[in-house]
Amino acid sequence: MSAAAAAAASTARRAFDVEEVRRDFPALHQEVHGHPLVFLDNAASSQRPRSVIDEIARFDGHDYANIHRGVHELSQRATAAFEGARDKVRGFINAADRKEIIFVRGTTEAINLVASSYARPALNLGDEIVLTTMEHHSNIVPWQMVCRERGAVLRVAPINDRGELEVDELVSLLSPRTKLLTLVHVSNALGTVNPVKEIIAAAHERGIRVLIDGAQAIPHMRVDVQDLDADFYAFSSHKMFGPTGVGVLYGKQDLLDAMPPYQGGGDMISVVTFEKTFYNSLPAKFEAGTPNITGVVGLGAAIDYLERLDWDAAIAHERELLAYATERISAIPEVTIIGTAAEKESVLSFLIDGIHPHDVGTILDRNGVAVRAGHHCAQPVMQRYSIPATTRASIAFYNTREDIDALERAVRHTIEVFS
């Protein structure tokens, strides 16, 4: 792109303005229990902008049909929208080729696909998979299953008291027996940002492939899979302002080509006889059955929305809000913050002395503040801190300082109620 074209594209993008952005999200403009909604549960699922909602309704009402095999007009339109979304994802994460973009149901299915089709054939008795203490259950359980089946071993890298990965100890776990390293880019329970580019490089020096769980990173930072040199990168639509039931597995083309299909049937075939089946080429080889067509189109619309934002300004706004929230909530004497890494994104997990997080979440909800309370599908993190759960407030670019002030008031009110 020429300098003039880049400047024009930059000018065309909507400058970041939080009040303008909030107008794009209809769910934010309501009351809950008589209070204006303060939505701070974005790490579970973010809200969707009007443009995504409208595109889903338009597609379902005008263009919906099954894809790829139809010769009629609606099927052609639906196929164009579905495959157009693949091109949008490719550009959004800077994959080298659209064949490297596999649509799945979410991050969980993406990880299971790699466990089944990459790890299972590669593992032998005594081989190892390395991961970290801060993983989501979706990046633990599939590896336990495949290791149990193949007689392999799971090795776990520790975190320190601040919730930071002990990178040197992780690297020391990598050995000739290590067949895969997998780790989260941003912790959903702590907000910790891992230095994944550095870690990937260390693994590749030892000939080890790497899968990154990017579910919490993709809404909060620019992800360039070629720059990271990730072998696999997984993420979900519903955490990046799109619909549920859709996710993406990025994989390097040579790895995906060499992997057997994850499921059989539908569009993943080219020829079927009772004697032999010939599989389709990428990406269809890993997309058996009728996909969530509308969801993929909605993901494409979410990417369109994100591409119109001033990302640098949006990211700066989120980080300022996280710093403000950390300052305000940590100033409350009865509160302990869990996860104080130097590099964090969007997540503030905390405890209130003598009050269970579920009770905190309930009272905050009665004050119009939506947070998450529990173990956040990261029980090993809770075990690391010897706690059962935390209250988690998680920020998106549509949140404001007023939202944080409301959170603080609700936390103080919770303490008053229990005192």
N, C-alpha and C positions, 0 to 999 in steps of 0.2 A: 504494500500500500504506500502510495506517495505521501509526502509530508502534508500536501494540501488536502488529500483525501482523508488522512488521519485527523487533521484539524477539523474538517467538515463533519466527520463522524463524531468527534468529541463534542462539537457544538450542538449536534443533533440530539445528543443524549440529554435526558432531563437532569438538571442539577438537583442534588439531594436537598430536600427540605422536608423535615419530619412531619410537619402539619399537612403538607401536600401529600406526602406518602400515606399518611393515615387515612386520608379521604379515599384512597384506593381500596381500603379493606373494610367492607361493610360490617363484619362481625365485631369490630372494635367499637362500634357506635351503638351500644346498648347498655342497659342497666342489669345488674345481677344482685338480687336481694336488696334492691333499692339504692344501689351504689353504681356509679359508672364502672364498667368493666375495665380492669387492669389485667391484661393477659400476659403472664410471665411463665408460661408453660411451653415455650417455643422449642425446647430441646426434645419434647415428646412429639409435637406436631405444630408446625407454624400455621397461621391463618393464610387464607388465599385471597389474592387481590380480585377485584371485580373483573378485570380482563380475563383471568383464568376461568372464573365462574361463567362468564358470558360465552367464552369460546367453547367450553364444554357443552353448554346449552345449545349454542349454534350448531356445533358438530352433530350432537345427538338428534337435533330437530331437522337437520337439513342434509347432512352428508353421511350419516351412519350407514355402514354396511360392513360385511366381512371383507377382509383384505387379501391381496396377493393373487387369488385365484379367479376373481370375478372379471368378466369382460364388460359388464354393464357400467353405466356412468357413475352411480353412487359408489360402487366398489373401487373404481378408478380414483375417485376423489378421496375416499377413505384411505386407500393405499398411499396416495401422494402425501396426505397429512401425516400418516404414521411414519413413513420413511423420511418425511421432512423433519419430523421431530428427532429422528436419529442423527440427521445432519446437524441439527441445532446442538444436541448433546456433544457430538464430536467437536464442534467448534468451541463450545463452552469450556471443555476441559483440555482442549488442544490435543486430542488424540491424532495419531498419524493417519488413520484411515477409518471410514465409517464401519468397516467390517469388525473393528475392535469394540464396537458398542453393542452389548447384548442387553435386551430388555428382559427384566425379571420382575418378580413381585415386590422386591425390596432388598435392602442390604442383607437381610437374613438369607434369602434365597441365593443371592450372589455368592455369599460365603459358602453356603452348602454346595453350590455348583462346583466351586473350586475344590472343596474338600473331596467331593465325589469323583470329579473328572480329572483333576490334576494330582491331588495328594494320594488318593487310594491306589492308583496304578504305580506311583513312584515309591511308596513306602514298603520297606521290608522289616523283618524282625530286628528290633534294636535301633532302628532309625529314629530321628527326633524332629519334632516341630517345636519352635520357640515362639512364645508369646509373652505378654506382660500382665502384671497384676491388675492393671486398670481396664482390662477388656470388658466389653459388654458380653452378656451371656451368648449372644449370637456369634461372637468370635471366640468362644470357648467350647461350647457343647459340640459343634460339628467336628472339631479336631479331636475331642475326647472320643467321639463315636468312631472316627476313622482310625485313630490310634489303637483303640481296643480291638477293632476288627483285624488290623494288620500287625499287631504286636509291636507297635511303635511307642515312643515315649514323648510325653509333653513336658517341656522345660519352661519355667516361668521366671521372667526377669522382675526384680523387685522395684518398688517405688520408695522414695524417702517420705519423711513426715510432712513435707509441703505438697506431696502429691506429684512429684516430678520423677520421671523415669530415671533409674540409675543406668545411664547409657553404657558406661564402661563394663558394668556387670552383665548387661545384655550382650554386648559384643563378646565377652568372655565365654558366654554360653554357646556361641556359634562354633561348630566343630565339623569335621568331615562327615559326621552322622546326621547333621542338620539338613533336612530336605526342604524346609520352608520356614520362613520367618513371617509372622503376621502380627500386626499391631494397629491400634487405633491412632488416627491422626489427631483428633481432639477428643478428650475424655468426656463422655456424657454425664458422668457423676461428679467430676472435679473441674472440668473446663481446661485442664492441662493441654497445652499444645506440644506435641512431641516433635523433635527435630528429625522428621522422617526422611528428608533428603540425605542427611548425614548418615542415618542408619541404613538406608537402602544402599548407599555407596559401600559401607562397611560389609554388608551382606554380599553384595555383588563381587567384591574383592575375593570372597571365599567361595564364589560359585553358587550362592544360595539365592533362590527366588523369594520375592517379597509380595505379600498381599497387604494392602492398606484399607482399613475400615474408615471410610471418609464421610460417614453419615452426618457427623456433627461439624465437620470442616466445611463442607460444600456450601452451606448458607452464609458463612462468615468470612470467607477469604477466597481469593482467586486460586484455583487449583489447576496446575499445568502438569499433566501426567508425563509428558515427555521431559520436562525439566526435572521432575522428581525422579524420573527413570523407574517408576513403579512398574512391576510386572502385572499386578492386578490392583484395581482400585474400585471399591464398591460404595454405592450411596443410594439414598431413597428420595423419591419425589416429595413425600409429604413433609419432610423437614426443610424443603427449599421452596415452599409456597405453592406447591402443586398438589395434585390429588393423592389419596392413599392407594395402595395396591400396585404401585409401580416403582421400579428401581432400575439401577444400571450396574452391570458389571463391565468395567473396562478391562481388557486383557491384551497384551501384546499379541500381534497376529500370529507369530510363529508358535507361540504357546497354545493359543486357541485352536490353531490348525491341527496340532498334534494331539489334542485332548479328545477322548471319546465323548459322544453326546451324553447329556445329563438325563434327558428323558426321551422317550420314543413316541412317534406318531405325529400326524399333522404335517406342518410345513418343513419339518427338519429332514425330510426325505427327498431324494430325487427319483429313485426307482425302488419299488417294493415287489418282490416275488416271495413265494413260500420258501424258496431255496436261499435267497440272499436279499439284503436291503442295502442300497447305496445311499449314503447320507448327503444331504445338501451342503453347500458351501457356507462359509460365514456370511452374515451372522445367523442365518436361518437354522444352522445346525443345532444351536442351543435354544431355539424358540419353538418348542413343540406345542402344538395345540393352538386354539384361538387365544390370542393375547388380550390384555386389557387395552383395547384399541382406544377407547375414549380417554382412559387414564394417560396413555402415552401422548395423545394429542394435548391433554391438559398440561403434562410436563413440558411439552414444547412451548405452550403459552406462558408457563412460568418462567422459562428461560428467556423468552422474548421480553417479559417484564423486567427480569433482572438485568438484561443487557441494556435496558434504557436507563438504569440507575447510574449515578456517579458512584462507582464502587469504592473508590478511595475515601470519599466523603461519608458513605454509609458505614464503612468499616471503622473510620475514625469516630463516628457518632456512637457506634456500639461500644467501642473500647472506652470512650469517655463515660458512658453510662455505667459500664461495669466498674470502673474506678470509683465513680460516685456512689454506686450501690455498696461497694465494698467498704468505703469510708463510712457511710451512714449506718449500715447494719452492724459493722464491727464496733462501732462506738457504743452500742447497747451492751451494758455490762453482762447481761445474762446470756449473750449470744457467743457461740464459738463457730468460726468459719472452718469448714472442712475443705481443704484444697487451696493452697496459697502459693501456687507455682508462679515463678517470675513471668512465664509466658502462658497467658490464659485467654480464652475466648468465651464470652456470653453466659457462663454458668456461675451462679453463686449458691453453693450448698452450705447449709448451716444447721446448728443445733441450738435449742433454747433449753437452758438448765431446767431439768425436772419436768419437761413437757414433751410428750411423744410427738414426733413429726406428723403423724396422722391427725392428731388433735390440732396441731398448728395449722396444717393445711385446711382443716374444716373451718376453723375460726377465720382464717384469712379469706376463705371463700365467702363466708357470711358478710365480710367487709368488701366484697367485690373483687378480691385479688386472687387470680387463678395461678397456683403454683403446683408443683408435683411433690408428693411426700411418699417415701418408701426407699427401697434399695436400688431403684432405677435400673433394674436388670443388670446390676453390677455388684453382686453379693461379695465377691472376693475383695472389692474395694472396702466395703463395710467391715469385713473381717479384718482387713489390714488396720483399721482404726478402732477395732473392738466396739463397734456400734451397730445397732440393728438397721438404722435408716437415717436419712437426712431430709430436711425440707430444701427443695431446690427451686430457686427462681432463675429462669433462663430468658435471656434478652434477645430481641430481634431489632432490626433497624427502625421499626415503626414504634418502638417504645420511647418514652420520654422521661425527663427528670421528674415530672409530676407523677408518673407511674412509680418511680422509685420512692418518692415521698409517701405515696399511698401505701406501698409495701412497708416502709418504716413505721408509719402510724399503725398499720394492722398488726405488726409484730409487737409493738409496744402495748397495743390493746390486748393482745393474746396474753402477754405477761401479766397485765393487770387482772384479767379474768381469772387466771390460775393463782394469783397471789391472794 
